[in-house]
Amino acid sequence: MKTVVIIGGSKGIGNAILSKLVNTTKVINISRTKPKLSHNNLTHYSCDILKDDLPVISTADTLIYCPGSINLKPISRLSLDDFRVDFEINVLGAVKTIQQYLPILKNSLNPSILLFSTVATKLGMPFHASVAASKSSIEGLVKTLGAELAPNIRINAIAPTITDTDLASKLLRNDQLKQSISDRHPLKKFLNPEEVAEMALFLISDNALSISGQIFEMDCGIVSFKI
């Protein structure tokens, strides 16, 4: 049975991935809060990724880093500390985790790493300066590490559009906003966490052994189409 380490699997997309994996996979979740789900295959470590030492783990086949931020402000209202905090959450946390668990990933058969970006790195969107800057760094990291770790470890990222999670709750707080956001997308919808989790499961599976260094846009057409 494979072992998947999920950083941030207690909520949102990370929790959707955890829920889909846990019946057939050993899942190690590392986050500040414990998932509501309990299972014999699930081990939880309470940890603040940015402040605490990461737990020692003996084996891992896949590492998934889910933490992110949606800090939407005009550039005139974004402080340098806002940029620092978003960069720490999105980039430095991922780097810290990869460096910690790279040695055990190298001991696995067909290991993989999965990170998360955003459609805002490709589509110019007002008020997204901080999150777009940090997630663009994630995409650069994926490309660089894809080359550096080949052929032994694959690394990819998913870049979703707005997804119905707690993180996006302010943007989806009523039916009018939900309809407005749906209408902005050519497919007339936004994402749910389970859709993104299905893509994640494919990218970490042996069905994706030829895929590395790629950014997969789950955009409901907002980046890809002009309609």
C-alpha positions in Angstrom: 0.0 0.0 0.0 1.4 3.4 -1.0 1.9 6.2 1.5 0.9 9.8 0.6 1.9 12.7 2.7 -0.6 15.6 2.5 0.2 19.0 3.9 -3.1 20.7 4.7 -5.5 17.8 4.3 -8.0 18.9 7.0 -9.9 21.4 4.8 -10.8 22.3 1.2 -9.1 20.6 -1.7 -6.6 18.8 0.6 -9.4 17.2 2.5 -11.1 16.1 -0.7 -7.9 14.4 -1.8 -7.5 12.8 1.6 -11.1 11.5 1.6 -10.6 9.9 -1.8 -7.3 8.3 -0.9 -7.8 7.0 2.6 -9.6 3.8 1.8 -6.9 2.4 -0.4 -3.8 4.4 0.7 -1.9 5.2 3.8 -2.3 8.9 4.3 -0.2 11.1 6.6 -1.8 14.4 7.1 0.2 17.4 8.5 -1.8 20.5 9.4 -2.7 22.7 12.3 -6.2 21.1 12.7 -7.2 17.5 12.7 -9.4 16.2 9.9 -13.0 15.3 10.9 -12.5 12.0 9.1 -11.0 9.1 11.0 -9.6 5.9 9.5 -7.2 3.2 10.2 -5.1 4.3 7.2 -4.9 7.9 8.4 -2.2 9.4 10.6 -2.4 13.0 11.6 0.4 15.3 12.9 -0.6 18.7 14.3 1.9 21.1 13.0 2.2 24.7 11.9 4.2 24.3 8.7 5.8 27.7 8.9 6.8 27.7 12.6 7.2 24.1 13.7 9.6 21.3 12.9 8.1 18.8 10.5 7.5 15.3 11.8 10.0 12.6 11.1 8.4 10.1 8.6 10.1 6.8 7.6 8.5 6.3 4.2 6.5 8.2 1.5 5.6 7.7 -2.1 3.9 11.0 -2.8 4.0 14.5 -1.3 1.1 16.9 -1.8 1.3 20.5 -0.6 -2.1 22.2 -0.4 -1.8 25.3 1.8 -2.6 28.6 0.0 -4.0 32.0 0.4 -6.5 34.4 -1.2 -5.4 37.9 -0.2 -7.2 40.2 -2.7 -6.4 43.9 -2.3 -5.4 46.8 -4.6 -1.7 47.1 -4.9 -1.9 50.4 -3.0 -3.3 48.5 0.0 -0.9 45.6 -0.1 2.0 45.9 2.4 5.3 44.2 2.0 4.3 42.0 4.9 1.3 40.9 2.9 3.6 39.8 0.1 5.9 38.1 2.6 3.1 36.2 4.3 1.7 34.9 1.0 5.1 33.9 -0.2 5.8 32.1 3.0 2.5 30.2 2.9 2.6 29.3 -0.8 6.3 29.0 -1.6 8.6 28.7 1.4 6.3 26.2 3.1 6.4 24.0 0.0 10.2 24.3 -0.3 10.6 23.4 3.4 8.4 20.4 3.0 10.1 19.2 -0.2 13.5 19.5 1.4 12.4 17.6 4.5 10.9 14.7 2.7 13.0 14.4 -0.5 15.4 11.8 1.0 12.5 9.4 1.7 10.8 10.1 -1.6 14.0 9.1 -3.3 13.7 5.6 -1.7 10.2 5.1 -3.2 9.2 3.4 -6.5 7.8 6.0 -8.9 7.6 8.9 -6.3 5.8 12.2 -7.1 5.2 15.7 -5.7 2.1 17.7 -6.4 1.8 21.5 -5.7 -1.0 24.0 -6.4 -0.9 27.2 -8.4 -3.8 29.4 -9.6 -5.3 30.7 -12.9 -4.3 34.2 -11.8 -0.7 33.5 -12.9 -1.9 33.3 -16.5 -4.9 35.7 -16.5 -4.4 39.3 -15.5 -6.9 39.8 -12.6 -7.1 43.0 -10.6 -6.3 42.7 -6.9 -4.4 39.4 -7.3 -0.8 40.9 -7.2 0.3 39.1 -4.1 -1.2 35.7 -4.7 -0.2 35.7 -8.4 3.4 36.6 -7.5 3.7 33.8 -5.1 1.9 31.2 -7.2 4.1 32.2 -10.2 7.0 31.2 -8.1 5.4 27.8 -7.5 5.2 27.3 -11.3 8.8 28.1 -11.6 9.7 25.7 -8.9 7.7 22.9 -10.6 9.6 23.5 -13.9 13.0 23.7 -12.2 12.5 20.7 -9.9 10.9 18.7 -12.7 14.2 18.9 -14.5 16.4 18.6 -11.5 14.7 15.5 -10.0 14.2 13.6 -13.3 14.1 10.8 -13.9 13.5 9.6 -10.4 10.8 12.0 -9.0 7.9 13.6 -10.9 6.5 17.0 -9.9 3.5 18.8 -11.2 1.0 21.4 -10.2 -2.7 22.1 -10.6 -3.8 25.7 -11.2 -7.5 25.8 -10.4 -9.9 28.7 -10.9 -12.1 29.6 -7.9 -13.1 26.5 -6.0 -15.9 26.1 -3.5 -13.9 25.9 -0.3 -13.6 27.8 3.0 -10.7 29.7 1.6 -13.0 31.2 -1.1 -16.1 31.5 1.1 -16.1 35.4 1.0 -16.1 35.3 -2.8 -19.0 32.8 -2.8 -20.9 34.0 0.1 -24.3 34.3 -1.6 -26.2 33.1 -4.6 -25.8 36.3 -6.5 -22.0 36.2 -6.2 -22.0 32.5 -7.1 -24.0 33.2 -10.3 -21.8 36.1 -11.2 -18.7 34.0 -10.9 -20.2 31.2 -12.8 -21.2 33.6 -15.6 -17.6 34.8 -15.9 -16.5 31.3 -16.9 -17.2 30.0 -20.4 -18.3 26.7 -18.9 -20.7 28.6 -16.7 -19.5 27.0 -13.5 -16.7 27.1 -11.0 -14.9 24.2 -9.3 -15.8 22.0 -6.4 -13.0 20.3 -4.4 -13.9 16.8 -5.5 -13.2 17.7 -9.2 -9.7 19.0 -8.3 -9.1 16.0 -6.1 -9.8 13.7 -9.1 -7.1 15.5 -11.1 -4.7 15.2 -8.2 -5.3 11.5 -7.9 -4.5 11.0 -11.6 -1.3 13.1 -11.5 0.1 11.1 -8.5 -0.9 7.7 -10.0 1.1 5.4 -12.2 -1.2 6.4 -15.1 0.8 9.7 -15.2 4.3 8.3 -15.1 5.2 10.2 -18.3 4.0 13.6 -16.9 6.4 15.9 -15.0 7.1 19.6 -14.8 3.6 20.5 -16.0 1.0 23.0 -14.8 -2.6 21.8 -15.3 -5.1 24.6 -15.6 -8.5 23.7 -14.3 -10.0 26.9 -15.4 -13.6 26.2 -16.5 -12.5 27.9 -19.8 -11.7 31.4 -18.2 -8.0 31.3 -19.3 -8.3 29.1 -22.4 -11.3 30.6 -24.2 -12.5 34.0 -25.4 -16.2 33.7 -26.0 
